[in-house]
């Protein structure tokens, strides 16, 4: 039986264990309180009934005999008429008081006294009636005086004596009850002290073992989490005590397994990411761009414009030098702007009738760094999807400014812009990996590389008004991007 109880307790929930501890502490306390309150209530009720009985009995006028005898004499000598007499009222009050005493009295002796009082009151009622009948008949003064002297005065004397005896016995019982109450109170103090000592001992025992049964499994789980926090993913939790702790232990083991699985996935993902970056670099060196640039150089050479040939070859060389950058992924903004300027110089030769550009980056921003080939894809996107689709001259403006906790770089063109529905699709595609067409792959790739390097709060945002302009904003941090 004991083993079953221990097994049931170990397999209980934390809430059940806490409730059980409260119950074990509450039951003896409630039992003691109920015992004390019941006995106190019973004693006080008995004591109060005795006091109430004495108070009601005191309602009998101490001068009842004198008042009743005198009122009867006034009636006999016809000093008061039957209607003016207060005998009926005096008897009615006396019977009312006796009725109350019957409800309060628990003593057999006093019940007998009340029976006597009721008989005396009944006799006085008869004597009053006889006197009133004699008064109606007339000439019976002597009979009434005889009733008054031999009956009324004797019965009122007996009535008064019975009331005094009633009060005597009530006071005596009250004194006995007081003595019993004092003895009971002393017994209650002794019992309370004893039970309180037992409860205190029980609280000490339970306050040690019950919290220990709750905290020990938690500490074991904490030890496992500490090992995991230190990088040891080979540990496992083996706690089997408590429903919630068992569930937590199983979840922790599942989490460790998942972390190991995710680490393997991250390693593979990093490899794929490096491959994707390499493919991006290769894609940036667009063969069509290279072919078109070489064709433009040939055309300039044939036209005899040697200066432009030299300029374009120099720009092309600078473009590829910055693109490769000895394999480094993060470069200074100054180098990135050189890369963009080389690209724009080449494109301006090809699109000199429709393309103008400005680079307005403050010198103070050039000391910070940026992922390689970040601005150039935005410029290329502005040229091919903005300016080329608009008739007339177009302009690309590259600007930057400092904010309190970050800085921004903007690429703005006055091209065709983006229709509202398409703008929503582009923004969703960039941020939710929902690649709607290959025309936003460059934007998506730039945004993802910024987020991978600096966090989720940084990246690309786009603002555009159809047939007016498009602005792509890069949000970048200071701390992570500062050069040494």
C-alpha positions as CSV (number, residue, x, y, z in Angstrom):
1,X,0.0,0.0,0.0
2,X,2.8,2.4,0.9
3,X,4.6,1.6,-2.3
4,X,1.4,2.4,-4.3
5,X,1.0,5.7,-2.5
6,X,4.6,6.7,-3.2
7,X,4.3,5.7,-6.9
8,X,1.0,7.6,-7.2
9,X,2.7,10.7,-5.6
10,X,5.7,10.5,-7.9
11,X,3.5,10.2,-10.9
12,X,1.3,13.1,-9.8
13,X,1.4,16.6,-11.4
14,X,3.1,19.5,-9.7
15,X,-0.3,21.1,-9.1
16,X,-1.5,17.9,-7.5
17,X,1.5,17.7,-5.2
18,X,1.1,21.3,-4.2
19,X,-2.7,20.8,-3.6
20,X,-1.9,17.6,-1.5
21,X,0.6,19.5,0.6
22,X,-2.0,22.3,1.2
23,X,-4.6,19.6,2.1
24,X,-2.3,17.8,4.5
25,X,-1.6,21.1,6.3
26,X,-5.2,22.4,6.1
27,X,-7.1,19.3,7.4
28,X,-5.6,19.3,10.9
29,X,-5.9,23.1,11.2
30,X,-9.5,23.0,10.0
31,X,-10.3,20.1,12.4
32,X,-8.9,22.1,15.3
33,X,-10.8,25.2,14.3
34,X,-14.1,23.3,13.9
35,X,-13.6,21.6,17.3
36,X,-12.8,24.9,19.0
37,X,-15.6,26.9,17.3
38,X,-18.2,24.2,18.0
39,X,-17.4,23.9,21.7
40,X,-17.2,27.7,22.1
41,X,-20.4,28.2,20.2
42,X,-22.2,25.5,22.3
43,X,-20.9,26.9,25.6
44,X,-21.7,30.5,24.6
45,X,-25.2,29.5,23.5
46,X,-25.9,27.8,26.8
47,X,-24.4,30.7,28.7
48,X,-26.4,33.2,26.7
49,X,-29.6,31.3,27.2
50,X,-29.1,31.4,30.9
51,X,-28.4,35.2,30.9
52,X,-31.4,35.8,28.6
53,X,-33.6,33.7,31.0
54,X,-32.4,35.8,33.9
55,X,-32.9,39.0,32.0
56,X,-36.5,38.0,31.0
57,X,-37.3,36.8,34.5
58,X,-36.2,40.2,35.8
59,X,-38.9,41.6,33.6
60,X,-41.3,40.6,36.4
61,X,-41.7,43.7,38.4
62,X,-40.3,43.4,41.9
63,X,-43.4,45.3,43.0
64,X,-45.8,43.0,41.2
65,X,-47.4,41.8,44.5
66,X,-47.8,45.3,45.8
67,X,-49.0,46.7,42.5
68,X,-51.5,43.9,41.8
69,X,-52.9,43.9,45.4
70,X,-53.3,47.7,45.3
71,X,-54.9,47.7,41.9
72,X,-57.3,45.0,43.1
73,X,-58.2,47.0,46.2
74,X,-59.0,50.1,44.1
75,X,-61.3,48.0,41.9
76,X,-63.1,46.6,45.0
77,X,-63.6,50.0,46.6
78,X,-64.7,51.2,43.1
79,X,-62.1,53.9,43.0
80,X,-61.5,52.5,39.5
81,X,-63.9,51.0,37.1
82,X,-63.4,47.7,35.4
83,X,-62.5,49.5,32.2
84,X,-60.0,51.7,34.0
85,X,-58.3,48.9,35.9
86,X,-54.9,47.6,34.6
87,X,-55.2,44.1,36.1
88,X,-55.8,42.6,32.7
89,X,-52.6,44.3,31.4
90,X,-50.6,43.2,34.4
91,X,-51.7,39.5,34.0
92,X,-51.1,39.7,30.2
93,X,-47.5,40.9,30.7
94,X,-46.9,38.3,33.4
95,X,-48.1,35.5,31.1
96,X,-46.0,36.8,28.2
97,X,-42.9,36.8,30.3
98,X,-43.6,33.2,31.5
99,X,-44.0,32.2,27.9
100,X,-40.5,33.6,27.0
101,X,-39.0,31.8,30.0
102,X,-40.5,28.5,28.9
103,X,-38.6,28.8,25.6
104,X,-35.3,29.6,27.4
105,X,-35.3,27.4,30.4
106,X,-33.5,24.0,30.2
107,X,-33.5,23.3,34.0
108,X,-36.1,20.8,35.3
109,X,-36.3,22.7,38.6
110,X,-37.1,26.0,36.9
111,X,-39.6,24.4,34.6
112,X,-41.5,23.3,37.7
113,X,-41.3,26.8,39.1
114,X,-42.7,28.2,35.8
115,X,-45.6,25.7,36.0
116,X,-46.4,27.0,39.5
117,X,-46.2,30.6,38.3
118,X,-48.7,29.8,35.5
119,X,-51.1,28.2,38.0
120,X,-50.9,31.3,40.3
121,X,-51.5,33.6,37.3
122,X,-54.5,31.5,36.4
123,X,-55.8,31.7,39.9
124,X,-55.4,35.5,39.9
125,X,-57.3,35.6,36.7
126,X,-60.2,33.7,38.3
127,X,-60.2,35.9,41.4
128,X,-60.3,39.0,39.2
129,X,-63.2,37.6,37.3
130,X,-65.1,36.8,40.6
131,X,-64.6,40.3,41.9
132,X,-65.8,41.9,38.6
133,X,-68.9,39.7,38.8
134,X,-69.6,40.8,42.4
135,X,-69.2,44.4,41.4
136,X,-71.8,43.9,38.6
137,X,-74.3,42.3,41.1
138,X,-73.6,45.0,43.8
139,X,-73.7,45.0,47.6
140,X,-70.9,42.4,47.8
141,X,-68.2,44.5,49.2
142,X,-67.5,42.1,52.1
143,X,-67.2,39.1,49.6
144,X,-64.7,41.0,47.5
145,X,-62.7,42.1,50.5
146,X,-62.6,38.5,51.7
147,X,-61.4,37.4,48.2
148,X,-58.7,40.1,48.2
149,X,-57.4,39.2,51.7
150,X,-57.7,35.4,51.7
151,X,-57.0,34.7,48.0
152,X,-55.4,37.5,46.0
153,X,-52.8,38.6,48.5
154,X,-51.8,35.0,49.3
155,X,-51.4,34.0,45.7
156,X,-49.4,37.1,44.8
157,X,-47.1,36.3,47.7
158,X,-46.6,32.7,46.4
159,X,-46.2,34.1,42.8
160,X,-43.5,36.5,43.9
161,X,-41.7,33.7,45.9
162,X,-41.7,31.4,42.9
163,X,-40.2,34.1,40.7
164,X,-37.5,34.7,43.3
165,X,-36.8,31.0,43.5
166,X,-36.6,30.9,39.6
167,X,-34.0,33.7,39.6
168,X,-32.0,32.0,42.4
169,X,-31.8,28.7,40.4
170,X,-30.9,30.5,37.2
171,X,-28.1,32.4,38.8
172,X,-26.9,29.3,40.5
173,X,-26.8,27.4,37.1
174,X,-25.1,30.5,35.6
175,X,-22.3,30.3,38.2
176,X,-21.9,26.5,37.5
177,X,-21.8,27.1,33.8
178,X,-19.2,29.8,34.3
179,X,-17.0,27.4,36.3
180,X,-17.5,24.7,33.6
181,X,-16.7,27.2,30.9
182,X,-13.4,28.2,32.7
183,X,-12.5,24.5,32.9
184,X,-13.4,24.0,29.3
185,X,-11.3,27.1,28.3
186,X,-8.3,25.7,30.1
187,X,-8.8,22.3,28.4
188,X,-9.1,24.1,25.0
189,X,-5.8,25.9,25.6
190,X,-4.0,22.6,26.4
191,X,-5.5,20.8,23.4
192,X,-4.7,23.8,21.1
193,X,-1.1,23.9,22.2
194,X,-0.7,20.2,21.7
195,X,-2.4,20.2,18.3
196,X,-0.4,23.3,17.2
197,X,2.8,21.5,18.2
198,X,1.8,18.5,16.1
199,X,0.8,20.7,13.2
200,X,4.1,22.6,13.4
201,X,6.1,19.4,13.3
202,X,4.0,18.2,10.3
203,X,4.6,21.5,8.5
204,X,8.4,21.2,9.1
205,X,8.4,17.7,7.7
206,X,6.2,18.5,4.7
207,X,8.0,21.8,4.0
208,X,11.2,19.8,3.5
209,X,10.0,16.7,1.6
210,X,7.3,18.1,-0.6
211,X,9.4,21.0,-2.1
212,X,12.3,18.5,-2.4
213,X,10.2,16.1,-4.4
214,X,9.3,19.1,-6.7
215,X,12.7,20.9,-7.0
216,X,15.0,17.8,-7.2
217,X,13.7,16.8,-10.7
218,X,13.8,20.4,-11.8
219,X,17.4,20.7,-10.7
220,X,18.3,17.6,-12.7
221,X,16.7,19.1,-15.8
222,X,18.5,22.4,-15.1
223,X,21.8,20.5,-15.0
224,X,21.1,19.1,-18.4
225,X,20.1,22.5,-19.8
226,X,23.4,23.9,-18.3
227,X,25.4,21.3,-20.2
228,X,23.5,22.1,-23.4
229,X,24.1,25.8,-22.9
230,X,27.9,25.0,-22.7
231,X,27.6,23.3,-26.0
232,X,27.4,19.6,-24.9
233,X,24.7,18.2,-27.0
234,X,25.4,14.6,-26.1
235,X,23.6,14.8,-22.7
236,X,20.1,13.6,-22.2
237,X,17.6,14.0,-19.3
238,X,16.4,10.9,-17.6
239,X,13.9,12.4,-15.0
240,X,10.8,10.2,-14.5
241,X,9.3,11.9,-11.4
242,X,6.3,14.1,-11.9
243,X,4.0,14.4,-15.0
244,X,5.1,17.9,-16.0
245,X,8.8,17.3,-15.4
246,X,8.6,14.1,-17.4
247,X,7.0,16.0,-20.2
248,X,9.6,18.7,-19.9
249,X,12.4,16.1,-19.8
250,X,11.1,14.4,-23.0
251,X,10.7,17.8,-24.7
252,X,14.2,18.8,-23.7
253,X,15.6,15.5,-25.2
254,X,13.5,16.1,-28.3
255,X,14.8,19.7,-28.5
256,X,18.5,18.5,-28.2
257,X,17.9,16.0,-31.0
258,X,16.3,18.7,-33.0
259,X,19.2,21.1,-32.4
260,X,21.6,18.4,-33.6
261,X,19.5,18.0,-36.6
262,X,19.3,21.7,-37.2
263,X,23.1,22.1,-36.8
264,X,23.6,19.6,-39.5
265,X,21.1,21.4,-41.7
266,X,22.7,24.8,-40.9
267,X,26.1,23.4,-42.0
268,X,24.6,22.1,-45.2
269,X,22.8,25.4,-45.6
270,X,26.0,27.4,-45.2
271,X,27.6,25.3,-47.9
272,X,24.6,25.9,-50.2
273,X,24.7,29.6,-49.3
274,X,28.3,29.9,-50.2
275,X,27.5,28.2,-53.5
276,X,24.6,30.6,-54.0
277,X,26.9,33.6,-53.4
278,X,29.4,32.2,-55.8
279,X,26.6,31.7,-58.4
280,X,25.4,35.3,-57.6
281,X,28.9,36.6,-58.4
282,X,29.0,34.7,-61.6
283,X,25.5,35.9,-62.5
284,X,26.6,39.5,-61.9
285,X,29.3,39.1,-64.5
286,X,26.5,38.8,-66.9
287,X,27.8,37.5,-70.3
288,X,25.4,39.8,-72.1
289,X,26.7,42.8,-70.2
290,X,30.3,41.7,-71.0
291,X,29.4,41.1,-74.7
292,X,27.6,44.4,-75.0
293,X,30.5,46.2,-73.3
294,X,33.1,44.6,-75.6
295,X,30.9,45.5,-78.6
296,X,30.8,49.1,-77.4
297,X,34.6,49.1,-77.0
298,X,35.0,47.7,-80.5
299,X,32.5,50.3,-81.9
300,X,34.4,53.2,-80.1
301,X,37.8,51.8,-81.4
302,X,36.5,51.7,-84.9
303,X,35.2,55.3,-84.5
304,X,38.7,56.3,-83.4
305,X,37.5,57.4,-79.9
306,X,40.6,56.2,-78.1
307,X,39.9,58.1,-74.8
308,X,36.5,56.4,-74.4
309,X,38.0,53.1,-75.3
310,X,40.6,53.5,-72.6
311,X,38.0,54.7,-70.1
312,X,35.7,51.8,-70.8
313,X,38.4,49.2,-70.5
314,X,39.6,50.8,-67.3
315,X,36.0,50.8,-65.9
316,X,35.5,47.2,-67.0
317,X,38.8,46.2,-65.3
318,X,37.8,48.0,-62.1
319,X,34.4,46.4,-62.2
320,X,35.8,42.9,-62.3
321,X,38.5,43.7,-59.7
322,X,35.9,44.9,-57.2
323,X,33.6,41.9,-58.0
324,X,36.3,39.4,-57.2
325,X,37.9,41.4,-54.2
326,X,40.2,38.5,-53.3
327,X,37.2,36.4,-52.2
328,X,36.2,38.7,-49.4
329,X,32.4,39.0,-48.8
330,X,32.4,42.3,-46.9
331,X,34.0,45.5,-48.4
332,X,34.0,49.2,-47.6
333,X,31.3,51.4,-48.9
334,X,34.0,53.3,-50.7
335,X,35.0,50.2,-52.7
336,X,31.3,49.3,-53.3
337,X,30.8,52.8,-54.8
338,X,33.8,52.4,-57.0
339,X,32.3,49.2,-58.3
340,X,29.0,50.9,-58.9
341,X,30.7,53.9,-60.6
342,X,32.6,51.6,-62.9
343,X,29.3,49.9,-63.9
344,X,27.5,53.2,-64.5
345,X,30.4,54.6,-66.5
346,X,30.2,51.6,-68.8
347,X,26.5,51.8,-69.1
348,X,26.5,55.5,-69.6
349,X,28.6,55.0,-72.7
350,X,26.0,52.5,-74.0
351,X,23.0,54.6,-72.9
352,X,24.4,58.1,-73.1
353,X,21.2,59.5,-74.6
354,X,19.0,58.3,-71.7
355,X,21.2,57.8,-68.7
356,X,22.5,60.2,-66.2
357,X,23.6,59.5,-62.6
358,X,24.6,61.1,-59.3
359,X,26.4,59.6,-56.4
360,X,25.9,61.6,-53.2
361,X,27.2,59.5,-50.4
362,X,28.6,61.5,-47.5
363,X,32.3,60.9,-46.9
364,X,31.6,59.9,-43.3
365,X,29.7,56.9,-44.4
366,X,32.5,55.6,-46.6
367,X,34.3,54.3,-43.5
368,X,31.6,51.7,-42.9
369,X,31.4,48.3,-44.7
370,X,28.7,46.6,-46.7
371,X,28.2,43.1,-48.3
372,X,30.0,43.0,-51.6
373,X,27.8,43.6,-54.8
374,X,24.9,45.1,-52.8
375,X,24.3,48.5,-54.5
376,X,25.2,47.5,-58.1
377,X,22.2,45.0,-58.4
378,X,19.9,47.9,-57.3
379,X,21.4,50.2,-59.9
380,X,21.1,47.6,-62.6
381,X,17.5,47.0,-61.6
382,X,16.8,50.7,-61.8
383,X,18.4,50.9,-65.3
384,X,16.8,47.9,-66.9
385,X,13.3,47.9,-65.2
386,X,12.9,51.7,-64.7
387,X,14.7,53.9,-67.1
388,X,14.8,51.7,-70.2
389,X,11.0,51.3,-70.0
390,X,10.5,55.1,-69.9
391,X,10.8,57.3,-73.0
392,X,13.2,60.2,-72.6
393,X,16.2,60.9,-70.4
394,X,16.4,59.0,-67.1
395,X,18.5,59.6,-64.0
396,X,19.7,57.4,-61.1
397,X,20.7,59.1,-57.8
398,X,22.6,57.2,-55.2
399,X,22.4,58.9,-51.8
400,X,23.0,58.1,-48.1
401,X,22.3,59.6,-44.7
402,X,22.9,58.8,-41.0
403,X,20.2,58.0,-38.5
404,X,20.5,57.5,-34.8
405,X,21.0,53.8,-34.7
406,X,21.6,52.9,-38.3
407,X,22.3,54.5,-41.7
408,X,20.6,54.2,-45.0
409,X,21.6,54.1,-48.7
410,X,19.0,54.9,-51.3
411,X,19.0,54.2,-55.1
412,X,16.4,56.4,-56.7
413,X,15.4,56.5,-60.4
414,X,12.8,58.6,-62.3
415,X,11.9,55.7,-64.5
416,X,8.6,54.0,-65.2
417,X,8.0,53.1,-61.6
418,X,6.0,50.0,-60.4
419,X,2.3,49.5,-60.5
420,X,0.7,49.2,-57.0
421,X,-0.3,45.5,-57.4
422,X,3.1,44.6,-58.7
423,X,4.8,46.5,-55.9
424,X,3.0,44.4,-53.3
425,X,4.1,41.3,-55.1
426,X,7.7,42.5,-55.2
427,X,7.8,43.4,-51.5
428,X,6.3,40.0,-50.5
429,X,8.7,38.2,-52.8
430,X,11.7,39.9,-51.3
431,X,10.7,39.4,-47.6
432,X,8.9,36.1,-47.8
433,X,11.1,34.2,-50.2
434,X,8.2,34.1,-52.6
435,X,10.1,34.6,-55.8
436,X,7.7,35.9,-58.4
437,X,9.7,35.8,-61.5
438,X,13.5,36.0,-61.9
439,X,13.4,39.8,-62.2
440,X,13.5,40.3,-58.4
441,X,16.0,37.6,-57.7
442,X,18.8,40.2,-57.4
443,X,16.8,42.2,-54.9
444,X,15.9,39.1,-52.9
445,X,19.5,38.0,-52.8
446,X,20.7,41.4,-51.6
447,X,18.1,41.5,-48.9
448,X,18.9,38.0,-47.7
449,X,22.6,38.6,-47.5
450,X,22.1,41.8,-45.5
451,X,19.8,39.9,-43.1
452,X,22.2,37.0,-42.8
453,X,25.1,39.3,-41.9
454,X,23.4,41.9,-39.7
455,X,20.0,40.6,-38.5
456,X,16.3,40.6,-39.3
457,X,15.8,44.3,-38.6
458,X,18.0,45.3,-41.6
459,X,17.5,44.9,-45.3
460,X,15.7,46.4,-48.3
461,X,12.5,48.5,-48.5
462,X,10.9,49.8,-51.7
463,X,8.8,52.9,-52.5
464,X,7.4,53.6,-55.9
465,X,4.8,55.7,-57.7
466,X,3.9,54.4,-61.1
467,X,5.2,56.5,-64.0
468,X,7.1,58.8,-61.6
469,X,9.9,57.2,-59.6
470,X,11.2,54.2,-57.6
471,X,13.3,54.3,-54.5
472,X,15.1,51.3,-53.0
473,X,16.4,51.9,-49.5
474,X,19.1,49.9,-47.8
475,X,19.0,49.9,-44.0
476,X,22.4,49.0,-42.4
477,X,23.9,49.0,-38.9
478,X,26.8,51.0,-37.5
479,X,28.3,48.6,-35.0
480,X,28.6,45.5,-37.1
481,X,29.7,47.5,-40.2
482,X,32.5,49.6,-38.7
483,X,35.9,48.8,-40.1
484,X,38.9,48.2,-37.8
